[in-house]
């Protein structure tokens, strides 16, 4: 089953939650690293969305 495609806002919310979890210091190293990798993917996706929006605005 395909995953639901998240909106920009949903991705930002998810990233914010991940950052809060990592910053809490309550996670073990393995979980922190897994969340870090997930955050990196979200940052990449968000950057691509922003770049596409900038291109549209420049046209």
Protein Blocks (a to p, Z undefined) as FASTA:
>chain_A
ZZddddfklmmmmmmmmmmmmmnopacfklmmmmmmmmmmmmmmmmmmmmmmmmmmmZZ
